[in-house]
Amino acid sequence: MPTTDAPAANPIRWSTVSESLTRPYRVSLSMVLLVSLVPFYIVIGELVRDRTLHVPELALDRVVPLQPIWALVYGPVYLFLILLPVLVVRQDEQIRRTVFAYLTVWIIAYVCFLLYPTTASRPERVIGDGFALWGLRFLYSADPPYNCFPSLHVAHSFVSALTCLRVHRGVGIAATLGAALVGVSTLFTKQHYVADVIAGVLLAFMAYVVFLRGYPREPIPELDRRLAPFLALVTIGIVGFAFACFWGVHLLAGGG
């Protein structure tokens, strides 16, 4: 009796990838609000710098040493987690829920920053040469030592990872490990305290439970699932190119 094998999945063609990447996003009011909130991170830091600043330091924080090399983990991995959902999450309803999760995380974090202003325990000056030290100095100059509790970078990273998990399990697990690396890197760069990282993770999972956990996997097209690993590699390529440019700027600046 003849048997019929299940048809093989069609190979992914560049035209298919291009069609997925050029699929238009609906720009919603919530998206506009989310982008509008970003500059207030710096504004809040300026507002609280003259107030009494708290230091939520635990005994474990005093054990963790400053390791400048982790600045080279912090930046690229966080950039990867910012870009990944933009490419991987393609369904309107999931995009809407993800934006609401981001908004919730940002707004709650901003309220905490205002009610419980904190300061990081990082050194006032970073002395030495080398790419890692140069990167750490760049990180410190770009991000003021305020707005620590909860860690918004950690919360944002985990929301990004968890929404990608709804699309593709492997990509989501890898992204979650990346988010954990962001959390660890904030400790070794003295950007945050252990309590900040824990609060950031809990905030992200709260937003996930409220907005994303209930989103069923079934509406996500099979094509989007199949493309997710490829798009993750594309994202890695983009971040790698940005990292190479950063290295080039370091060399042009004298390599100090």
Secondary structure by P-SEA (a helix, b strand, c coil): cccccccccccccaaaaaaaaaccccccaaaaaaaaacaaaaaaaaaccccccccccccccccccccccaaaaaaaaaaaaaaccccccccaaaaaaaaaaaaaaaaaaaaaaaabbbbbccccbbbbbcaaaaaaaaaaaacccccccccaaaaaaaaaaaaaaaccaaaaaaaaaaaaaaaaaaaaaccccaaaaaaaaaaaaaaaaacccccccccccaaaaaaaaaaaaaaaaaaaaaaaaaaaaaaaaccc
